[in-house]
Amino acid sequence: MAEDFDREEFDRLAGEFRYVITDMICRSGSGHLGGSLSLVEIIITLYRRVMNLDPANPKWEGRDRLVLSKGHAGPVLYVALAYQGFFPRAELKTLNADGTRLPSHADRLQTPGIDMTAGSLGQGLSAACGFAMAGRIRRREHTVFCIIGDGESDEGMIWEAAMFAGHNSLDNLVAITDYNRLQIDGFTDEVVTLEPLADKWRAFNWEVMEMDGHDWDDIYATITAAQAVRGRPTMIIAHTTKARGCTVAENLPESHNIKVPDEAAFEKYICALTCRDYELPYEVD
């Protein structure tokens, strides 16, 4: 059931997500901050306003699916799942700890609400194609969402899946590229340019839309329009800022995977958040 949209509440929630994500990563000693923070508004919109889910029954056949192909952004997905009731919020502080259900990359065998394990970049879109094809064969009406990274789009496997989805007119598949223009080795334009990205997807018989990945109205309108497309899959190019909301990390290559070896580094990232007036959903030592 879609949640009523209250802009002030959603802005507050986005700030809280960024605070919790940053705290989780800092307490674990390292983690993928940049790509987690760039997806906050998109993930909140999907889980609060768009996707049809049942936290009490994570394997419900009628649910919409989400494949986080850029699986290193697991922290933002974990926060969304916990806040939706898939597992207790107190578990969020166990990110990457021994025995955790929350490893650095999403794992469907460990975490309630995860539809596909991620790790090796490039594989998620192929899995999403499989989900979409299975849904068609079974005459299901759910949507399969897949979030890929712009750096991940250097992988040839992404384009093999793109060909498959376009050829088979998988109109129950909506993919989103987190186009923050940064990857682990630097700016995407300097590593391997993706442009003209929209034209590439159109050439594979995809509907292509673009949106501001931090604007609530644009995100919701674009995703719902993508769900209404018939006869072809849809790629949404989401223009985002890597490490959005953490001023010492925003739009910097080193935000991809931060190291937090001591209290000074911890304070550096926490104090750089533009929103910090929240209580953590777990006890801290």
C-alpha positions in Angstrom: 0.0 0.0 0.0 1.4 3.4 -1.0 2.1 5.8 1.8 0.6 9.2 1.7 3.2 11.7 0.7 4.1 14.4 3.2 7.1 16.4 1.9 8.3 17.6 5.3 8.1 14.0 6.7 9.9 12.6 3.7 12.6 15.2 3.9 13.1 14.4 7.6 13.2 10.7 6.8 15.9 11.2 4.1 18.0 13.1 6.7 17.5 10.3 9.2 18.5 7.7 6.6 21.7 9.5 5.8 22.5 9.9 9.5 21.9 6.2 10.2 23.7 5.0 7.1 26.8 7.1 7.9 26.8 5.9 11.5 26.5 2.3 10.5 29.4 2.5 8.1 31.6 4.5 10.4 31.0 2.0 13.3 31.9 -0.9 11.0 35.2 0.8 10.2 34.7 1.1 6.4 32.0 1.0 3.8 30.5 2.3 0.7 29.2 5.6 1.8 29.0 7.5 -1.5 26.8 5.1 -3.5 24.5 4.5 -0.5 23.8 8.2 0.1 23.2 8.9 -3.5 20.2 6.5 -3.6 18.4 7.6 -0.4 15.4 9.5 -2.1 15.0 6.8 -4.7 15.0 3.9 -2.3 12.6 5.7 0.1 10.2 6.4 -2.8 10.3 2.8 -4.0 9.6 1.4 -0.5 7.2 4.0 0.8 5.2 5.0 -2.3 5.6 2.5 -5.2 6.5 -1.1 -4.4 3.8 -3.6 -3.4 5.3 -5.5 -0.5 4.4 -7.4 2.7 7.1 -7.2 5.5 5.3 -10.0 7.3 5.7 -12.2 4.3 8.9 -11.3 2.5 8.6 -14.1 -0.1 5.0 -13.3 -1.0 4.6 -14.3 -4.7 2.6 -11.2 -5.6 5.3 -8.7 -4.4 7.2 -6.3 -6.6 10.9 -7.3 -6.8 14.0 -5.2 -6.4 17.5 -6.2 -7.5 20.2 -4.0 -6.1 22.8 -4.8 -8.8 25.2 -2.2 -7.3 25.1 -4.3 -4.2 27.8 -2.3 -2.4 24.9 0.2 -1.7 23.5 -2.4 0.7 23.4 0.0 3.7 20.7 2.2 2.2 18.6 -0.9 1.3 19.1 -2.3 4.8 17.8 0.9 6.4 14.8 0.9 4.2 13.9 -2.7 5.0 14.4 -2.2 8.7 12.2 0.9 8.7 9.5 -1.0 6.8 9.5 -3.8 9.4 11.3 -6.6 7.6 13.7 -7.0 10.6 14.3 -5.1 13.8 16.0 -1.7 13.4 18.4 -2.6 16.2 20.2 -5.0 13.8 21.4 -2.1 11.7 24.3 -1.5 14.0 25.6 -5.0 13.1 26.6 -4.0 9.5 29.6 -6.2 8.6 30.0 -7.6 12.1 30.7 -11.3 12.7 27.5 -13.3 12.5 25.5 -10.4 11.0 22.5 -10.7 8.7 23.7 -7.5 7.1 26.9 -8.1 5.0 28.5 -5.3 3.0 26.8 -6.5 -0.2 23.1 -7.6 -0.2 22.6 -11.4 0.3 19.1 -12.9 -0.2 20.1 -15.9 2.0 20.8 -13.8 5.0 18.6 -10.7 5.0 14.8 -10.7 5.0 13.4 -8.6 2.0 16.5 -9.1 -0.3 15.4 -10.6 -3.6 18.8 -11.1 -5.2 22.3 -11.5 -3.9 24.8 -9.0 -5.2 28.5 -8.8 -5.3 30.1 -9.1 -8.7 29.1 -6.1 -10.6 27.1 -6.5 -13.8 25.1 -9.6 -12.8 22.0 -8.0 -11.3 20.3 -6.9 -14.5 20.5 -10.4 -15.9 18.9 -11.7 -12.7 16.2 -9.0 -13.0 15.6 -10.1 -16.6 15.0 -13.7 -15.3 12.6 -12.5 -12.7 10.7 -10.4 -15.3 10.5 -13.3 -17.8 9.4 -15.7 -15.0 6.7 -13.2 -14.1 5.4 -13.0 -17.6 5.3 -16.8 -17.9 3.4 -17.1 -14.7 1.1 -14.3 -15.7 2.0 -12.2 -12.6 1.4 -8.5 -12.6 4.3 -7.4 -10.3 7.1 -5.1 -11.4 10.7 -6.0 -11.3 13.0 -3.0 -10.4 16.8 -3.1 -10.9 19.2 -0.5 -9.7 22.6 -0.4 -11.5 25.6 1.8 -11.1 27.1 4.1 -13.7 30.5 2.5 -13.1 28.9 -0.9 -13.3 27.7 0.0 -16.7 31.2 -0.6 -18.0 30.5 -4.3 -17.6 29.7 -6.1 -20.8 27.2 -8.3 -19.0 24.9 -5.2 -18.5 24.6 -4.8 -22.3 24.0 -8.5 -22.9 21.1 -8.3 -20.4 20.0 -5.1 -22.2 19.8 -6.9 -25.5 17.8 -9.8 -23.9 15.3 -7.5 -22.2 14.8 -5.4 -25.3 14.4 -8.4 -27.6 11.9 -10.0 -25.3 9.9 -6.7 -24.7 10.1 -7.1 -20.9 7.7 -4.3 -20.1 7.4 -5.5 -16.4 11.1 -4.5 -15.9 12.1 -1.0 -14.8 15.8 -0.4 -14.4 17.4 2.7 -12.8 20.9 3.9 -13.4 22.4 5.8 -10.4 24.2 8.3 -12.5 26.3 10.0 -9.9 29.2 10.1 -12.4 31.7 8.5 -10.1 33.1 5.0 -9.7 35.8 3.5 -7.6 38.6 4.6 -9.9 37.4 8.2 -10.5 34.9 10.1 -12.6 33.1 7.9 -15.2 33.8 10.3 -18.0 37.6 9.8 -17.3 37.5 6.0 -16.8 35.2 5.0 -19.6 32.7 7.5 -20.9 29.1 6.3 -20.9 27.7 9.0 -23.2 25.5 9.1 -25.1 23.9 6.9 -22.4 20.3 7.5 -23.2 20.8 6.8 -26.9 22.6 3.5 -26.0 19.6 2.2 -24.1 17.2 3.3 -26.8 19.3 1.4 -29.4 18.6 -1.8 -27.3 14.8 -1.1 -27.7 14.3 0.3 -24.2 12.1 3.2 -23.2 14.4 5.8 -21.7 13.4 8.4 -19.1 15.6 10.8 -17.0 15.0 12.3 -13.6 16.5 14.2 -10.7 17.3 11.4 -8.3 16.9 13.7 -5.3 13.6 15.4 -6.2 10.6 13.6 -4.6 8.1 14.7 -7.3 10.3 13.9 -10.2 11.2 10.5 -8.8 7.7 9.4 -8.1 6.3 10.7 -11.4 9.0 9.1 -13.5 8.9 5.7 -11.8 5.1 5.5 -12.1 5.3 6.5 -15.7 7.9 3.8 -16.3 5.5 1.2 -14.8 2.9 2.2 -17.3 5.1 1.6 -20.4 4.0 -1.3 -22.5 5.9 -3.3 -25.1 9.4 -2.6 -23.9 11.5 -2.4 -20.7 12.3 1.0 -19.3 15.6 2.5 -18.2 15.5 5.6 -15.9 18.7 7.6 -15.8 18.7 9.1 -12.3 21.0 12.2 -12.0 22.3 12.0 -8.5 25.2 13.3 -6.3 27.5 10.7 -4.8 27.6 11.0 -1.0 24.8 13.4 -1.0 24.4 15.2 2.3 27.9 14.5 3.7 29.8 17.7 2.8 33.3 16.2 3.2 32.5 13.3 0.8 30.1 14.8 -1.7 31.1 14.3 -5.4 34.5 12.9 -4.5 35.9 9.6 -5.8 37.3 8.7 -2.3 33.7 8.6 -1.0 33.1 5.3 -2.9 34.5 3.3 0.0 35.6 5.3 3.1 38.0 4.1 5.8 37.2 5.0 9.4 40.2 3.9 11.5 39.7 6.1 14.5 37.4 8.4 16.4 38.7 11.5 14.5 37.6 10.0 11.2 34.3 9.0 12.7 33.6 12.5 13.8 34.8 13.9 10.5 32.0 12.1 8.6 29.3 12.4 11.2 29.9 16.1 11.7 29.8 16.7 8.0 26.2 15.6 7.6 23.8 18.4 6.7 21.2 16.7 8.9 22.2 15.2 12.3 19.3 16.0 14.6 18.1 12.4 15.0 18.2 9.6 17.4 19.8 6.3 16.3 17.4 3.4 16.1 19.8 1.2 18.1 21.8 1.5 21.3 25.5 2.4 21.0 28.4 1.7 23.4 
